[in-house]
Each structure stands twice: as structure tokens, then as C-alpha cells.
Amino acid sequence: MPSNRKVVFANGEYYHIFNRGVEKRPTFMTKYEFLRAVDSMSFYRFANLPIRYSKYLALSKEKQAEFLKGLDNSDLQVEVIAYCFMRNHFHLLLKQLKDNGIVKFMAKFTNSYTKYFNTKRERVGPLFQGVFKAVHVGYDEQLLHLSRYIHLNPVLGFIAKVEELESYPWSSYPEYLGKVSSNLVNKAEILTFFKGPSEYEKFVLDQADYAMKLKTIEHLRID
């Protein structure tokens, strides 16, 4: 994936990864497309997978869960700290664990999803707007406010009310609050700064404080 980006991806560091549909077109339009995005993200976190994604998809949901649980976490090339998929864009907060892990992960994730979408929609060509955008997250305050920004996206995008945010299914926020459980997200990296999920929820929903801190994450605008 050639790129002239200035960001250097280093192991153990955090990055805000985001992109939108080419020509701002919708990229996730149905429940199944959102599910496919989350599922492929979960699969391609690992560097050396013993089976192809097509064979993984042929497994039952129970067998898929068993397969992912059986993989060695030492083979993770990235950790997903937070995520949110919207109708025409996505935001990921990733921690790189292996050399070139983010680039390899994003290549497999976007290529796999684009092939699925194009086949289903009978279209050809790129689905996302060029090379994915990446910003290094350099300090704890930025990390926390970035996680909040990502989880507030459905509200900021006017597709969910504040009181509906905890049930928005295409982000990691419900998992942070303990509403759902999976092995996809490493919540500890963020929740270690809070006494518990309820305190993190208050932090996320503190709109006034969020507006005051917005200067620390001005790069987040996807336009």
C-alpha cells in the first residue's frame, strides 16, 4: 500500500485511523454490511492466520467464536482499542504490536471489504477515498478524548440520540459499558483511567467538557 504519509508506525504506539467512501458515497448500508466490516476487522487483527477468510466465513457463528478464541494473542499485529462504523466512514483507534502491523491490517481489511461490497453491489473500482488517514496519538489526554470522539460519532453525525448511544451496535461503546461482550476490543487501555464503566460513560456524555477539549483533537475531522 504505497503512501506519502509522514506518520511513522511504531510498535506499542496508538494511532487514529480513519477513512470515508470515495466521493463520500455510502460504504456500509445494511446490517449485513456493518456486520461484515466488524467481522473482518476482528479476523485480520492476527498476522499469521491458519485459514483463509472464506473458510472462516463458512464456519458457524459458534465455530467462528471458538476459532478466534483459539488463536494466540501473541500473533496479534494490532489491538483494536475503539472503533465506530458510520454509513459512509469509519474511525479506528489502534495500537500497533508488530512491525508494519497497521499497514498490513488495513490492507487486508479494506481490500477484503471492498471485494465483498463490489461483488454484492455489482460495482468495480476503489470503495474508500485513497490511502487511509492516520494520526499518531502521543499522550494520555489525547487518547482518552479520541476514544470519546469515536464513541460519540453516531450522535455527532445525527443518526442517534444521546440516550440511544449505548445501543448503537456498530461501535465499541456498548462493550465499554458492559452491554455486550467480545474478544475484539482491548478496553483496559482506556478504562484503566476510570473507576469503572459508569465513570467512563459520564466522561463520554459530558458534552460541555468535550467541547472545551475539542482543540486537542482538531485533526479528527474527516473532511
Phi and psi in degrees as GROMACS dihedral restraints (atoms count N, CA, C in turn):
[ dihedral_restraints ]
;  ai    aj    ak    al  type     phi  dphi    fc
    3     4     5     6     1   -65.3    20    10
    4     5     6     7     1   146.7    20    10
    6     7     8     9     1  -160.8    20    10
    7     8     9    10     1   147.1    20    10
    9    10    11    12     1  -104.3    20    10
   10    11    12    13     1    17.8    20    10
   12    13    14    15     1   -63.7    20    10
   13    14    15    16     1   150.4    20    10
   15    16    17    18     1   -91.6    20    10
   16    17    18    19     1   -11.3    20    10
   18    19    20    21     1   -70.8    20    10
   19    20    21    22     1   131.4    20    10
   21    22    23    24     1  -102.9    20    10
   22    23    24    25     1   123.7    20    10
   24    25    26    27     1   -86.5    20    10
   25    26    27    28     1   120.6    20    10
   27    28    29    30     1  -118.7    20    10
   28    29    30    31     1   144.2    20    10
   30    31    32    33     1   -64.2    20    10
   31    32    33    34     1   139.1    20    10
   33    34    35    36     1    84.8    20    10
   34    35    36    37     1    -1.3    20    10
   36    37    38    39     1  -103.5    20    10
   37    38    39    40     1   158.8    20    10
   39    40    41    42     1  -104.1    20    10
   40    41    42    43     1   146.7    20    10
   42    43    44    45     1  -142.5    20    10
   43    44    45    46     1   139.3    20    10
   45    46    47    48     1   -90.3    20    10
   46    47    48    49     1   118.3    20    10
   48    49    50    51     1  -113.9    20    10
   49    50    51    52     1   129.3    20    10
   51    52    53    54     1  -152.9    20    10
   52    53    54    55     1   156.3    20    10
   54    55    56    57     1  -165.6    20    10
   55    56    57    58     1   165.8    20    10
   57    58    59    60     1  -133.3    20    10
   58    59    60    61     1   172.0    20    10
   60    61    62    63     1   -67.3    20    10
   61    62    63    64     1   146.3    20    10
   63    64    65    66     1   -58.8    20    10
   64    65    66    67     1   138.5    20    10
   66    67    68    69     1    57.3    20    10
   67    68    69    70     1    24.7    20    10
   69    70    71    72     1    60.6    20    10
   70    71    72    73     1    23.5    20    10
   72    73    74    75     1   -74.5    20    10
   73    74    75    76     1   154.6    20    10
   75    76    77    78     1   -62.8    20    10
   76    77    78    79     1   139.4    20    10
   78    79    80    81     1  -118.4    20    10
   79    80    81    82     1   -20.8    20    10
   81    82    83    84     1  -131.8    20    10
   82    83    84    85     1   102.5    20    10
   84    85    86    87     1  -114.0    20    10
   85    86    87    88     1   -18.5    20    10
   87    88    89    90     1  -128.8    20    10
   88    89    90    91     1   165.2    20    10
   90    91    92    93     1   -55.6    20    10
   91    92    93    94     1   -39.6    20    10
   93    94    95    96     1   -71.1    20    10
   94    95    96    97     1   -31.6    20    10
   96    97    98    99     1   -71.7    20    10
   97    98    99   100     1   -40.7    20    10
   99   100   101   102     1   -61.6    20    10
  100   101   102   103     1   -45.0    20    10
  102   103   104   105     1   -60.6    20    10
  103   104   105   106     1   -40.9    20    10
  105   106   107   108     1   -63.6    20    10
  106   107   108   109     1   -40.3    20    10
  108   109   110   111     1   -63.3    20    10
  109   110   111   112     1   -47.6    20    10
  111   112   113   114     1   -65.2    20    10
  112   113   114   115     1   -41.2    20    10
  114   115   116   117     1   -65.7    20    10
  115   116   117   118     1   -44.7    20    10
  117   118   119   120     1   -69.6    20    10
  118   119   120   121     1   -33.1    20    10
  120   121   122   123     1   -60.5    20    10
  121   122   123   124     1   -44.0    20    10
  123   124   125   126     1   -63.0    20    10
  124   125   126   127     1   -41.3    20    10
  126   127   128   129     1   -67.2    20    10
  127   128   129   130     1   -47.6    20    10
  129   130   131   132     1   -82.5    20    10
  130   131   132   133     1     5.4    20    10
  132   133   134   135     1   -62.8    20    10
  133   134   135   136     1   -26.9    20    10
  135   136   137   138     1   -89.4    20    10
  136   137   138   139     1   145.3    20    10
  138   139   140   141     1   -81.8    20    10
  139   140   141   142     1   -42.7    20    10
  141   142   143   144     1  -122.9    20    10
  142   143   144   145     1    82.3    20    10
  144   145   146   147     1   -82.4    20    10
  145   146   147   148     1   135.7    20    10
  147   148   149   150     1   -77.7    20    10
  148   149   150   151     1   -16.4    20    10
  150   151   152   153     1  -133.9    20    10
  151   152   153   154     1   160.2    20    10
  153   154   155   156     1   -76.5    20    10
  154   155   156   157     1   157.9    20    10
  156   157   158   159     1   -60.8    20    10
  157   158   159   160     1   -34.9    20    10
  159   160   161   162     1   -61.9    20    10
  160   161   162   163     1   -39.3    20    10
  162   163   164   165     1   -71.7    20    10
  163   164   165   166     1   -35.8    20    10
  165   166   167   168     1   -61.0    20    10
  166   167   168   169     1   -42.6    20    10
  168   169   170   171     1   -65.2    20    10
  169   170   171   172     1   -26.1    20    10
  171   172   173   174     1   -74.2    20    10
  172   173   174   175     1   -14.6    20    10
  174   175   176   177     1   -75.6    20    10
  175   176   177   178     1   156.2    20    10
  177   178   179   180     1   -68.3    20    10
  178   179   180   181     1   163.3    20    10
  180   181   182   183     1   -59.2    20    10
  181   182   183   184     1   -37.2    20    10
  183   184   185   186     1   -65.6    20    10
  184   185   186   187     1   -42.9    20    10
  186   187   188   189     1   -68.0    20    10
  187   188   189   190     1   -34.5    20    10
  189   190   191   192     1   -62.7    20    10
  190   191   192   193     1   -44.6    20    10
  192   193   194   195     1   -62.8    20    10
  193   194   195   196     1   -41.9    20    10
  195   196   197   198     1   -63.2    20    10
  196   197   198   199     1   -41.1    20    10
  198   199   200   201     1   -60.9    20    10
  199   200   201   202     1   -47.9    20    10
  201   202   203   204     1   -65.9    20    10
  202   203   204   205     1   -38.6    20    10
  204   205   206   207     1   -66.0    20    10
  205   206   207   208     1   -29.2    20    10
  207   208   209   210     1   -80.7    20    10
  208   209   210   211     1   -10.4    20    10
  210   211   212   213     1   -75.5    20    10
  211   212   213   214     1   150.3    20    10
  213   214   215   216     1   -81.9    20    10
  214   215   216   217     1   120.4    20    10
  216   217   218   219     1   -62.9    20    10
  217   218   219   220     1   -18.9    20    10
  219   220   221   222     1   -69.5    20    10
  220   221   222   223     1   -10.8    20    10
  222   223   224   225     1   -95.3    20    10
  223   224   225   226     1     2.3    20    10
  225   226   227   228     1   -64.7    20    10
  226   227   228   229     1   132.2    20    10
  228   229   230   231     1   -94.5    20    10
  229   230   231   232     1   -22.5    20    10
  231   232   233   234     1  -141.7    20    10
  232   233   234   235     1   153.3    20    10
  234   235   236   237     1  -107.9    20    10
  235   236   237   238     1   134.8    20    10
  237   238   239   240     1   -89.9    20    10
  238   239   240   241     1   115.3    20    10
  240   241   242   243     1   -90.6    20    10
  241   242   243   244     1   -39.3    20    10
  243   244   245   246     1  -158.7    20    10
  244   245   246   247     1   156.5    20    10
  246   247   248   249     1  -156.3    20    10
  247   248   249   250     1   159.6    20    10
  249   250   251   252     1  -155.6    20    10
  250   251   252   253     1   127.8    20    10
  252   253   254   255     1  -106.4    20    10
  253   254   255   256     1   127.3    20    10
  255   256   257   258     1  -112.8    20    10
  256   257   258   259     1   178.8    20    10
  258   259   260   261     1   -59.3    20    10
  259   260   261   262     1   -40.8    20    10
  261   262   263   264     1  -126.9    20    10
  262   263   264   265     1    14.3    20    10
  264   265   266   267     1  -161.6    20    10
  265   266   267   268     1   172.2    20    10
  267   268   269   270     1  -144.3    20    10
  268   269   270   271     1   156.7    20    10
  270   271   272   273     1  -129.5    20    10
  271   272   273   274     1   133.1    20    10
  273   274   275   276     1  -128.6    20    10
  274   275   276   277     1   141.2    20    10
  276   277   278   279     1  -111.8    20    10
  277   278   279   280     1   110.4    20    10
  279   280   281   282     1  -119.4    20    10
  280   281   282   283     1   149.7    20    10
  282   283   284   285     1  -115.7    20    10
  283   284   285   286     1   122.8    20    10
  285   286   287   288     1   -79.6    20    10
  286   287   288   289     1   133.0    20    10
  288   289   290   291     1  -112.3    20    10
  289   290   291   292     1   -27.9    20    10
  291   292   293   294     1  -125.7    20    10
  292   293   294   295     1   155.4    20    10
  294   295   296   297     1   -52.8    20    10
  295   296   297   298     1   128.5    20    10
  297   298   299   300     1    63.8    20    10
  298   299   300   301     1    18.3    20    10
  300   301   302   303     1   -61.2    20    10
  301   302   303   304     1   -43.2    20    10
  303   304   305   306     1   -66.4    20    10
  304   305   306   307     1   -44.0    20    10
  306   307   308   309     1   -61.7    20    10
  307   308   309   310     1   -44.7    20    10
  309   310   311   312     1   -65.4    20    10
  310   311   312   313     1   -43.9    20    10
  312   313   314   315     1   -60.8    20    10
  313   314   315   316     1   -48.2    20    10
  315   316   317   318     1   -66.4    20    10
  316   317   318   319     1   -35.8    20    10
  318   319   320   321     1   -62.4    20    10
  319   320   321   322     1   -47.3    20    10
  321   322   323   324     1   -68.4    20    10
  322   323   324   325     1   -42.6    20    10
  324   325   326   327     1   -62.5    20    10
  325   326   327   328     1   -53.3    20    10
  327   328   329   330     1   -70.6    20    10
  328   329   330   331     1   -37.8    20    10
  330   331   332   333     1   -65.0    20    10
  331   332   333   334     1   -42.4    20    10
  333   334   335   336     1   -64.4    20    10
  334   335   336   337     1   -46.2    20    10
  336   337   338   339     1   -68.7    20    10
  337   338   339   340     1   -39.3    20    10
  339   340   341   342     1   -61.8    20    10
  340   341   342   343     1   -42.6    20    10
  342   343   344   345     1   -61.8    20    10
  343   344   345   346     1   -43.7    20    10
  345   346   347   348     1   -61.0    20    10
  346   347   348   349     1   -50.0    20    10
  348   349   350   351     1   -63.2    20    10
  349   350   351   352     1   -45.7    20    10
  351   352   353   354     1   -64.7    20    10
  352   353   354   355     1   -39.5    20    10
  354   355   356   357     1   -64.2    20    10
  355   356   357   358     1   -45.2    20    10
  357   358   359   360     1   -66.6    20    10
  358   359   360   361     1   -38.4    20    10
  360   361   362   363     1   -96.0    20    10
  361   362   363   364     1     1.5    20    10
  363   364   365   366     1    54.9    20    10
  364   365   366   367     1    52.0    20    10
  366   367   368   369     1  -128.5    20    10
  367   368   369   370     1   168.7    20    10
  369   370   371   372     1  -132.7    20    10
  370   371   372   373     1   161.9    20    10
  372   373   374   375     1    98.8    20    10
  373   374   375   376     1   176.0    20    10
  375   376   377   378     1   -61.1    20    10
  376   377   378   379     1   146.3    20    10
  378   379   380   381     1  -102.5    20    10
  379   380   381   382     1   -35.6    20    10
  381   382   383   384     1  -103.3    20    10
  382   383   384   385     1   159.4    20    10
  384   385   386   387     1   -81.5    20    10
  385   386   387   388     1    84.8    20    10
  387   388   389   390     1    67.9    20    10
  388   389   390   391     1  -158.8    20    10
  390   391   392   393     1   -70.2    20    10
  391   392   393   394     1   140.6    20    10
  393   394   395   396     1   -57.2    20    10
  394   395   396   397     1   150.0    20    10
  396   397   398   399     1   -87.4    20    10
  397   398   399   400     1   145.4    20    10
  399   400   401   402     1  -143.8    20    10
  400   401   402   403     1   135.3    20    10
  402   403   404   405     1  -132.7    20    10
  403   404   405   406     1   129.1    20    10
  405   406   407   408     1   -71.2    20    10
  406   407   408   409     1   135.5    20    10
  408   409   410   411     1  -100.2    20    10
  409   410   411   412     1   110.6    20    10
  411   412   413   414     1   -98.1    20    10
  412   413   414   415     1   -13.7    20    10
  414   415   416   417     1  -150.3    20    10
  415   416   417   418     1   163.9    20    10
  417   418   419   420     1   -59.9    20    10
  418   419   420   421     1   -43.7    20    10
  420   421   422   423     1   -61.0    20    10
  421   422   423   424     1   -42.2    20    10
  423   424   425   426     1   -63.6    20    10
  424   425   426   427     1   -40.4    20    10
  426   427   428   429     1   -60.1    20    10
  427   428   429   430     1   -45.5    20    10
  429   430   431   432     1   -66.6    20    10
  430   431   432   433     1   -45.1    20    10
  432   433   434   435     1   -71.8    20    10
  433   434   435   436     1   -28.2    20    10
  435   436   437   438     1   -66.1    20    10
  436   437   438   439     1   -43.3    20    10
  438   439   440   441     1   -60.7    20    10
  439   440   441   442     1   -38.5    20    10
  441   442   443   444     1   -67.0    20    10
  442   443   444   445     1   -45.4    20    10
  444   445   446   447     1   -56.8    20    10
  445   446   447   448     1   -46.6    20    10
  447   448   449   450     1   -60.5    20    10
  448   449   450   451     1   -45.3    20    10
  450   451   452   453     1   -73.1    20    10
  451   452   453   454     1   -21.3    20    10
  453   454   455   456     1   -87.1    20    10
  454   455   456   457     1    -4.3    20    10
  456   457   458   459     1   -53.0    20    10
  457   458   459   460     1   -42.3    20    10
  459   460   461   462     1   -61.2    20    10
  460   461   462   463     1   -32.1    20    10
  462   463   464   465     1   -75.6    20    10
  463   464   465   466     1   -46.1    20    10
  465   466   467   468     1   -63.9    20    10
  466   467   468   469     1   -27.5    20    10
  468   469   470   471     1   -90.7    20    10
  469   470   471   472     1     4.7    20    10
  471   472   473   474     1    60.4    20    10
  472   473   474   475     1    36.0    20    10
  474   475   476   477     1  -114.4    20    10
  475   476   477   478     1    -2.4    20    10
  477   478   479   480     1  -151.0    20    10
  478   479   480   481     1   143.8    20    10
  480   481   482   483     1   -81.7    20    10
  481   482   483   484     1   162.2    20    10
  483   484   485   486     1   -55.5    20    10
  484   485   486   487     1   -43.2    20    10
  486   487   488   489     1   -70.6    20    10
  487   488   489   490     1   -12.5    20    10
  489   490   491   492     1   -97.6    20    10
  490   491   492   493     1    -6.8    20    10
  492   493   494   495     1   -60.1    20    10
  493   494   495   496     1   -38.4    20    10
  495   496   497   498     1   -67.9    20    10
  496   497   498   499     1   -13.7    20    10
  498   499   500   501     1  -110.1    20    10
  499   500   501   502     1     7.0    20    10
  501   502   503   504     1   -68.5    20    10
  502   503   504   505     1   117.6    20    10
  504   505   506   507     1   -80.8    20    10
  505   506   507   508     1   -11.3    20    10
  507   508   509   510     1  -106.4    20    10
  508   509   510   511     1    31.6    20    10
  510   511   512   513     1  -141.6    20    10
  511   512   513   514     1   169.7    20    10
  513   514   515   516     1   -84.0    20    10
  514   515   516   517     1    -3.6    20    10
  516   517   518   519     1   -58.9    20    10
  517   518   519   520     1   -47.3    20    10
  519   520   521   522     1   -57.1    20    10
  520   521   522   523     1   -33.5    20    10
  522   523   524   525     1   -69.8    20    10
  523   524   525   526     1   -37.7    20    10
  525   526   527   528     1   -61.1    20    10
  526   527   528   529     1   -32.9    20    10
  528   529   530   531     1   -88.7    20    10
  529   530   531   532     1    -1.0    20    10
  531   532   533   534     1    80.7    20    10
  532   533   534   535     1    16.1    20    10
  534   535   536   537     1   -78.5    20    10
  535   536   537   538     1   -29.3    20    10
  537   538   539   540     1  -135.6    20    10
  538   539   540   541     1   165.3    20    10
  540   541   542   543     1  -135.3    20    10
  541   542   543   544     1   135.4    20    10
  543   544   545   546     1  -157.6    20    10
  544   545   546   547     1   173.2    20    10
  546   547   548   549     1  -100.4    20    10
  547   548   549   550     1    13.0    20    10
  549   550   551   552     1   -77.6    20    10
  550   551   552   553     1   -45.1    20    10
  552   553   554   555     1  -103.7    20    10
  553   554   555   556     1   136.9    20    10
  555   556   557   558     1   -92.6    20    10
  556   557   558   559     1    92.7    20    10
  558   559   560   561     1   -75.9    20    10
  559   560   561   562     1   -24.4    20    10
  561   562   563   564     1   -60.0    20    10
  562   563   564   565     1   -30.9    20    10
  564   565   566   567     1   -60.5    20    10
  565   566   567   568     1   -30.9    20    10
  567   568   569   570     1   -98.2    20    10
  568   569   570   571     1   -46.7    20    10
  570   571   572   573     1   -68.2    20    10
  571   572   573   574     1   -15.5    20    10
  573   574   575   576     1   -63.1    20    10
  574   575   576   577     1   -19.0    20    10
  576   577   578   579     1   -87.0    20    10
  577   578   579   580     1    -2.5    20    10
  579   580   581   582     1  -127.6    20    10
  580   581   582   583     1   157.6    20    10
  582   583   584   585     1   -70.7    20    10
  583   584   585   586     1   -23.7    20    10
  585   586   587   588     1   176.3    20    10
  586   587   588   589     1   179.2    20    10
  588   589   590   591     1   -56.9    20    10
  589   590   591   592     1   -36.5    20    10
  591   592   593   594     1   -66.1    20    10
  592   593   594   595     1   -35.2    20    10
  594   595   596   597     1   -70.0    20    10
  595   596   597   598     1   -37.9    20    10
  597   598   599   600     1   -65.3    20    10
  598   599   600   601     1   -39.8    20    10
  600   601   602   603     1   -59.0    20    10
  601   602   603   604     1   -44.0    20    10
  603   604   605   606     1   -61.4    20    10
  604   605   606   607     1   -41.7    20    10
  606   607   608   609     1   -59.8    20    10
  607   608   609   610     1   -45.4    20    10
  609   610   611   612     1   -65.0    20    10
  610   611   612   613     1   -40.3    20    10
  612   613   614   615     1   -87.6    20    10
  613   614   615   616     1     1.7    20    10
  615   616   617   618     1   -79.4    20    10
  616   617   618   619     1    81.8    20    10
  618   619   620   621     1   -61.4    20    10
  619   620   621   622     1   -41.5    20    10
  621   622   623   624     1   -63.1    20    10
  622   623   624   625     1   -45.6    20    10
  624   625   626   627     1   -65.8    20    10
  625   626   627   628     1   -37.3    20    10
  627   628   629   630     1   -60.2    20    10
  628   629   630   631     1   -44.5    20    10
  630   631   632   633     1   -62.1    20    10
  631   632   633   634     1   -37.6    20    10
  633   634   635   636     1   -67.3    20    10
  634   635   636   637     1   -33.4    20    10
  636   637   638   639     1   -89.8    20    10
  637   638   639   640     1    -3.8    20    10
  639   640   641   642     1   -57.7    20    10
  640   641   642   643     1   -28.2    20    10
  642   643   644   645     1   -58.7    20    10
  643   644   645   646     1   -28.4    20    10
  645   646   647   648     1   -73.9    20    10
  646   647   648   649     1   -13.2    20    10
  648   649   650   651     1  -132.8    20    10
  649   650   651   652     1    41.0    20    10
  651   652   653   654     1   -59.8    20    10
  652   653   654   655     1   -26.2    20    10
  654   655   656   657     1   -67.3    20    10
  655   656   657   658     1    -8.2    20    10
  657   658   659   660     1   -72.6    20    10
  658   659   660   661     1   -19.7    20    10
  660   661   662   663     1   -61.1    20    10
  661   662   663   664     1   129.4    20    10
  663   664   665   666     1   -85.6    20    10
  664   665   666   667     1   -12.7    20    10
